[in-house]
Each structure stands twice: as C-alpha cells, then as structure tokens.
C-alpha cells in the first residue's frame, strides 16, 4: 500500500511539473549590439501570421481569430473569423484599402499602418537613438520605439500623425521562431479603439 501511495504521489508531482507554464529565457542580445539585431531583420520582406484578436471600443469587446499576410511596404490581406465564420476581410494594396464590412478611419489606420509598423518595428528611416531608463529609444519625426536594453526587443511604440493623433503599441510575451525573437502579444490603441493581438503562428519571409 505504501509503495502504491508513493508511486501515486510521484505521478501527481510529475503531472504537475509537466503542466506548469514554461519560462522563456530571452537571450541578452545587447552583447551583439542594436545594429546586429536590426541587420538580421532587414531582409524580411513579408510576415505571415495567425493570431487571436480582441477588438475593444469603450465598454464592448469582440473576439476572433485572424489570418494575416503583410509586406514591408504595407501591402496586406487580413481575414478575421468569429466562431469559424468570416467576419472581416480587409486588404491594402499600394495604399488602396478595401474592407468588408466598411471600417471607419481610426480602425482602418490600426489595421493597416498600425499592424505594419507594429510588426516591422525595426524599419525606421533617418532615426536617432537616445537612452531612457531601461530602454533605448529609436526615434524619427513620426515614430518612437522603446527597446528593452537587455533583450533589444520592443516594449512600446508611438506613432504621431499630422492631425495630432497618436497611435500607441504595447508589446509583451517574447517568443522565438525561425531564429528570430519577436513579441507575440501586441496591443494597439488609437483614440477610442484598441486591438489586442496574440500571435499563435508566424513565419518571416526574407528577400532572396
């Protein structure tokens, strides 16, 4: 009986250990330098991703699953499903946006420029770097990206528009795919809207 109890207890401990969340150790990339981290991403021309998505407006929320392919130039195709039914189909080709159903301006900006700049965070032109606490900040006239000093992954991004509006992106949950570390959770906010994206699958397509 004692042997059975001991065996049962060991099984419970082993089961609990297997179910426990696994901590992801993010490498200390600052030893390689920011230039090296950006250089390994420079060749990425397209990102394909599957994501869970939460749309928020004031006190309401809508949940869904999304499939996205997006290029560095900003061309994209986004499909959002709810309970397996296609609820949104959006495309943007050379700045021409088509969507079903029709979206207002702020939501369109979040799902086009917001998505593009969130995923291709390293693609800034004419930027300077400054230090701010635990972060290095890449900044140009319209965008600021806060990078964690240790991992050199983005923690926050802000995009300024000519009309005075600001789009904010908050990042979390680092994951590695294809040798590239990325933040798998992004929350994009603009005015009264917010969209939270959690990446479940992703692939980075480099220029050949």
Secondary structure, DSSP 8 states (H G I E B T S, - for coil): -HHHHHHHHHHHHHHHHHHS--------GGGT-HHHHHHHHHTEEEEEEEEEEEEEETTEEEEEEEEEEEETTS-EEEEEEETTEEEEEEEEETTEEEEES---HHHHHIIIIIHHHHHTTT--SS-EEEEETTEEEEE-SSEEEEEETTT--EEEEEEE-TTS-EEEEEEEEEEEETTEEEEEEEEEEETTEEEEEEEEEEEEEE--
